[in-house]
Amino acid sequence: MRRRINNLPAAAIQVENESPAPASGGSRCARLQGRLDPHDGKGVREFTTVFCSGGLSPMGQYMNLLFHTEVPVGIAAQERATMAAILDSFQVDMSTVNHQAAALAAPAIAQIHAIGRAAAAQAQQAHEMNDRHNQSVEARWDSQDKGSQAFSNYLLDQTVIEDNDHGGHATVWNQTADALVKSNPSRFNYVETPNFWKGVDY
């Protein structure tokens, strides 16, 4: 796939030997040996590859590792031992792997975070619109409830008055309300409908 993307011909690979290779940590490894011609004008190479598939992580992910050597077939016999020693001595530098993985993942992680921020902002906007709508509806209902109570008071010949000394409201007969307000206007006064207290006056 990589060669096709780069407009290169497909490599010719002939696997001549394959066998299990030692593994650890839940990995499974295989050693492949054969010949490879990448059609790059440099001829056929002898290759040895150890391919390992790691165990599943708790997130259901796994990592593949590929250890690969190749040498021109003309000098393969004399270099085979050296290539085997290089392959067998190779150690994975996990700090480098993690650094490279983080660099590769950074754009995707940034995009995920951006999507998350946009979704959170959209949700917040929707909540705010919903809250404003609910407040508008509740205010309209509250106004209607006050109006209904005021009409009921009118029919029952009652009035809401406020006691300024004790900071309270009371619904009393109109005659009583008039008498209280006239006798002590600094203490008692009439309460207009918009100023009714919920749970007390209506």
C-alpha positions in Angstrom: 0.0 0.0 0.0 2.8 2.4 0.9 4.6 1.6 -2.4 1.4 2.1 -4.4 0.8 5.4 -2.7 4.3 6.5 -3.7 3.8 5.3 -7.3 6.3 2.4 -6.8 5.9 -1.1 -8.2 4.8 -3.9 -5.9 7.7 -5.8 -4.3 8.2 -9.4 -5.2 8.5 -11.5 -2.0 9.2 -15.2 -1.7 9.0 -16.7 1.7 11.3 -19.7 1.9 11.1 -20.5 5.6 8.8 -19.6 8.5 8.8 -20.7 12.1 7.6 -19.6 15.5 9.9 -17.2 17.3 10.3 -16.6 21.1 7.9 -14.1 22.5 6.9 -12.6 25.9 4.2 -10.6 27.5 1.3 -12.2 25.6 2.8 -11.6 22.2 3.0 -14.1 19.4 6.0 -13.9 17.0 7.1 -15.6 13.8 10.4 -15.6 12.0 10.2 -15.4 8.2 13.1 -15.9 5.8 13.2 -15.6 2.0 14.0 -13.3 -0.9 12.8 -9.8 -1.7 13.0 -7.8 -4.9 11.6 -4.2 -4.5 12.2 -3.5 -8.2 14.4 -0.5 -7.3 17.3 -1.5 -9.6 19.5 -2.8 -6.8 18.7 -6.5 -7.2 17.3 -9.3 -5.1 17.9 -9.3 -1.3 17.9 -12.1 1.2 15.7 -11.1 4.2 14.9 -12.2 7.7 11.9 -10.8 9.4 10.6 -11.3 12.9 6.9 -10.3 13.1 5.3 -10.0 16.5 1.7 -9.3 17.4 1.2 -8.0 20.9 -1.5 -9.0 23.4 -4.7 -7.1 23.7 -4.8 -4.1 26.0 -7.8 -3.4 28.3 -9.0 -1.0 25.6 -9.0 -3.8 23.0 -5.9 -2.5 21.2 -2.7 -4.3 20.2 0.6 -3.4 18.7 2.5 -5.1 15.9 6.3 -5.1 15.8 8.4 -5.9 12.8 12.2 -6.6 13.0 13.7 -6.8 9.6 17.1 -7.2 8.0 18.0 -7.6 4.3 21.2 -8.0 2.4 22.1 -8.5 -1.3 22.0 -12.2 -2.2 25.6 -11.9 -3.6 27.0 -11.4 -0.1 24.2 -13.0 2.0 26.3 -16.1 2.9 29.1 -14.0 4.4 26.8 -11.5 6.1 24.1 -13.8 7.4 25.7 -14.3 10.8 26.1 -10.5 11.2 22.5 -9.9 10.2 21.3 -12.5 12.6 23.3 -11.0 15.5 21.9 -7.5 14.7 18.4 -8.9 14.6 18.7 -10.8 17.8 20.4 -8.0 19.7 17.8 -5.3 18.8 15.9 -3.8 21.8 12.9 -1.6 21.5 13.4 1.8 23.0 9.9 2.3 24.5 10.6 5.9 25.4 11.2 6.6 21.7 8.1 4.5 20.7 5.9 6.4 23.2 7.3 9.8 22.1 6.6 9.0 18.4 3.2 7.5 19.2 2.3 10.7 21.1 3.4 12.9 18.2 1.4 10.8 15.7 -1.6 10.8 17.9 -1.4 14.5 18.8 -3.4 15.9 15.8 -6.2 13.3 16.3 -6.3 14.0 20.1 -6.4 17.8 19.4 -9.3 17.2 16.9 -11.1 15.0 19.5 -10.7 17.8 22.1 -11.9 20.4 19.7 -15.0 18.3 18.8 -15.6 17.8 22.6 -15.3 21.6 23.2 -17.7 22.4 20.3 -20.2 19.7 21.5 -20.0 21.1 25.1 -20.5 24.7 23.8 -23.5 23.5 21.7 -25.0 21.7 24.7 -24.5 24.7 26.9 -26.1 26.9 24.4 -29.1 24.5 24.1 -29.4 24.4 27.9 -29.3 28.2 28.1 -32.0 28.5 25.4 -34.1 25.9 27.2 -33.6 27.7 30.5 -34.7 31.0 29.0 -37.7 29.4 27.4 -38.7 27.7 30.7 -38.2 30.9 32.6 -40.4 32.7 30.1 -43.1 30.1 30.4 -42.9 30.0 34.2 -43.1 33.8 34.3 -46.2 33.8 32.1 -47.8 31.1 34.3 -46.9 33.0 37.4 -48.4 36.2 36.1 -51.6 34.3 35.1 -51.7 32.8 38.6 -51.4 36.3 40.2 -54.1 37.6 37.9 -56.4 34.7 38.8 -55.9 35.3 42.5 -56.5 39.0 42.2 -59.8 38.3 40.3 -60.7 35.8 43.0 -60.0 38.4 45.7 -62.2 40.9 43.8 -65.1 38.4 43.7 -64.6 37.6 47.4 -64.3 41.2 48.4 -60.8 40.7 49.7 -57.5 42.6 49.5 -53.8 41.7 50.1 -52.1 44.1 52.5 -48.5 44.4 53.7 -47.4 44.8 57.3 -44.2 46.9 57.1 -43.4 46.4 60.8 -43.4 42.6 60.6 -42.5 42.3 56.9 -45.5 40.1 56.1 -48.5 39.8 53.7 -52.1 38.9 54.5 -55.3 38.6 52.6 -58.1 40.3 54.5 -61.6 41.6 53.8 -61.7 44.9 52.0 -63.3 46.6 54.9 -60.6 45.4 57.3 -57.9 46.4 54.8 -59.3 49.9 54.4 -59.5 50.3 58.2 -55.9 49.2 58.8 -54.4 51.3 56.0 -56.3 54.4 57.1 -55.5 54.0 60.8 -51.8 53.4 60.3 -50.6 54.1 56.7 -46.9 54.0 57.6 -47.3 50.4 58.8 -50.0 49.0 56.4 -50.4 49.4 52.7 -52.1 47.7 49.8 -50.2 45.1 47.7 -50.6 45.4 43.9 -51.1 42.2 42.0 -47.5 42.0 40.5 -46.1 42.1 44.0 -48.1 39.1 45.3 -45.9 36.5 47.2 -46.1 33.0 45.8 -47.2 30.5 48.5 -48.6 33.4 50.6 -50.9 35.6 48.5 -51.6 33.1 45.7 
